[in-house]
Amino acid sequence: MRRGVWSASRLFIAVLLAASSALAQRTVEAYSPVVQMLRLSPDARTRAQAAITLARFPSPDAPAALRAALDDRAAVVRAAAAVTLAALNDAGSIAALRAHLGDPDANVRDAVTRALGRLETPSATAAFDPVAAVDLAQVRFLVRPGELADRERSDATRGALLRDAVRASLHNRGTVALHPGVLPAAAQHRLRTGSLRQFSLDGGLQAVRRVPSPGGDRLRAEVSLIIVAEPQHAIVGMVTGAASLPAPLSGDPGEQQRIEARLIGSAVQAALRDVETYLAQTP
């Protein structure tokens, strides 16, 4: 399982602290320092960090700069720009995002698709109901499924299987639980004190494909889940999982669907196997 975490360089942190201090003193700026970094830094990692940071320190010129960053030469910057446009709830950027649905990089296409899903259907996440009531006594991390879908061919059935697998995998995980929706006052207090934290999961099913094998073809499912800290809507990492089973010998659609359901469930479990440890280490 591969994991990645957005981290800033020392130089970026120093500049960001100065930028946030300036933003605290002035609510409106012609050109914010963070936007300047997004526009002018020669380092792609710094530009990407600047794009993500604008979700926490927005400025009036941020949306235009982020829309321009959708054409950045670095894919990581284009993806970060799409994520932040969604976090800023900037519906004025829908047309620009749609124009980049055909980006040559798969991660950018995924980020743009998720951004459009969030901007065009803002209530989709809130409508996701838990499987049962959550006992919050031992829970440290609440996770809400976000934009989860079949990214390979937009198959509604496989997308539903993925969402069901994520929901089942997050249920009764000890310190991690599926977000129950409305939180009681005690949980709200824990959120304010930091003893309870919220995350969402975006991403989806990347592929279900037949793989040649000496013992006979196998069917393999691959999922990629992006972990997002809420309410900042900041990407903190990615977990991936895969599973395989012998491919069905017959062409029976029912048998194919049953195997796909098992595969998707196993791939999700593989991706989320160590999610408690991962979230505990997330800054």
N, C-alpha and C positions, 0 to 999 in steps of 0.2 A: 504494500500500500504506500503510495507516494503522498507526501504532504508538503505544502508550501505555505509560508507565512510572509506577509508583506512586512518588511523591516526597513527603517530609514538609516542612512549613513549618518555619521556624526555631524558632518557638514550640514546635511539636510535638517537634522534636529535643531542645530544652532540657528539656522535661518528661519525654521518654522517657529521657534520660540519668539524670535524677534517679530515675525509676521503676526503671530497671534497676539502679542502685546500691542502692536500697532492697531490690529483690528479691534481690540478691546477698547481703545481710546477713540476710534472713529468708526461709526456704523456705516458710513458711505465713503467709498474711495473711488477715484477715477480708475486706478489700476492697483489692485491689491498685490502685495509681495508674492503671495502664493501663485496668483495668476501669472505674474512675471516669470516665476520659476517654470510654470507649465509651458509658457510661450518660448522662453529663451534658453533654458538650461541645455547644454550639449549632451547631458547624460540622460538616457532613456529612463533609467530607474528613478532618477530624481523627478523627471516629468510625470511619471506614473504616480509617484508618491504625492506630488502636488495635486494631481487630478483627484485622488482619493481624499486628500486633506480638505479640498473645497466642500466636501459634504459636511464637514464640521465647522469650517470657517468660510461660509459663502460670502460672496461680494456681488454687487450689481453686475460686474462684468464677467462673472464666472460662467453663466450659461453660454455666452458667445464664445468664450475661450474653450470651453469643453466641446462645443460643436465643432470648432476648428480642429481640436485635437482628435476628432474622429478620423481625420485624414493624416494623422501623425505617421511618420515612416516606421515607427516601432509598434508592433502589435500589442505589447503590454500597455502602452499608453492609450491606444484606441480602446482597448477593453476597459481600462480604468475610467476613461471619459464616459463611456456608456453607462457604467455602474453608477457613477456620481450623478449623471443627469437624471437617472431614475430616483436616486436618493433625494435629490432636490425637488422631486415631483414637478419637473419642468415640462409641462405638456407642450410648450412651444417648441420643444426639440423633437417631437414625434416625427415630423417630416424628415429631419436630418438623420434620425436613427433609421427610419425605413430605407433611406438611400444607401445605408451601409449593411443591409441584410445579406448582401452578396460579398462581404469582405473575404479576401483570400485566406484569412486565418480562421480556423475553426473556433478557437477560444473567443475571438472577437465576435464572430457570428452568434455564438452562444450568449455572450454578454449583451449584445444588441437585442437579441430575441427576448431575453429576460427583462431588459429595460422596457421594451415595448409592452410586454405583458403586464408589467407593473403600472405603466403610465396609462395604458388603454383600458385595463380592467383592475382598477385600484382596490376593489373589494374582494378579489379572488382569494387572497391569503386569509382574510378575516373569516371567509365562509368555510374554511377547513375545520371540521368538527373533530374533536378527539374521540377515541374509541371508548373511553370511560373516564370517570372522575379521577383526578390526580391527587395522591396523598403528598402534600408538600412538606411534610415533616423533615424528611431526609434529603430533599431535592436541593441541589445547588445550581443546576443549569436547566432552564426551560428552552425547548427547541420547537419552533413553529415551522412546519413545511411551507416553503415559499413557491417559487416558480419551478415546479418539477414536471418534466414532460419527456416524451420520447423524442430525442434530438436527431435520431437517425432518419426517421421517415414520418414523424408527427402522427404516429398511430395512436388513436384515442384509447384503444383497449390496452395497449402496452403502457401508455402513460398512466392509466388507472391502476394497473398492476404495480407500477413503480411507486405511486403515491401510497397505495395500501401497504406495500412492503416497508416503506419508510415509517409509516405510522405504527405498524406492528413492531418494528425493530426498536422504536423509541419508547414503547410502552413498558413501564415497570423495569427501568434500567438502573434502579438504585439512585445514584446522585443526579442522573439525567432523566428528564421526563418530557413527554409531549406536552406542549403548551395547552392549558385547559381553556383558553379563551379569556373569560373574565376572571381576574385575580381577586382574592379576598384582601381585606385591608392589611392583614399581617404580611402577606406576600408582597404587597406594594411597599410596605415599610422595608422589607428585606432588600427589595430592588434598590431603594434609595440608599441603604447602608452598604450595599455591595456584597452581601452574603448570598444573594440570589442574582443570577445573571441571565439575560435573554439572548438567544441566537435564532437565526432562521437558516434553513437549508434551501439553496437553489441548485440548479444543475439538472442532471437527468440521465436517461439511458442513452449511452453513446452508440452501442451496437449490440445486435444479436446476430451472430454469424456462424456459419458452418466452417469448422476447422478440420482439415485432413489429419488423420492420426493412423499409426500403424495398426491399431486394433479396431479401426473403423472410425468414420467421421464422428466428430463431437460438435455439439452446439454450445457456443460460448456467449455469455452475456457480460457486458462491461458497463459500469456506472461511474459517474463522476459527480461528486456532491460538493458544492461550494459552501463553506461555513461563513456566515455573515453575522457580525455583532450588531445587536439592536439596542437602542433605537438609532444608533449612529449610522446604521446600514454600511458598515465598513467590512470589507473582505478581510478575514483573518487566516484563511487557509483553504485547502482542498483535500478531500479524501477520495480515494478511488478503490473500487473493488471489482472482482471478476469471479465467475464461476462457470463450470462446464459440465455437461452431461452427454451421454451417448445420443447422437442424433436419431430421431425417429426413423424407422425403416419404411413405414407406410406414409402415404400422403394425407392421412386423416387430419383435417384441420383441428379437431378437438384434441387429439393427442399432442399436436404441435403447441397448442395454446397451454395445455397443462404443463408441458415441459418448460415453456417460456416462463410461466408463472413461478415454477420452482427455481429456475435459474435466476430470475430477477430478484426473488426473495433472498437467495443465497449470496448474490453479488452485493446487495444492500447490506446484509449482515456482515460481509467481509469488510466493506467500506467503513461501517460504524462499529466494528469490533472493539476498538480502543478509544472510542470517542470521549469517554469520561476522562481518561488520562490526557487526551489532547486538549479538551476544553479547560482542564485545570491548569494547563501550562500556557494558555492563551493570555497575553498581557491585557 
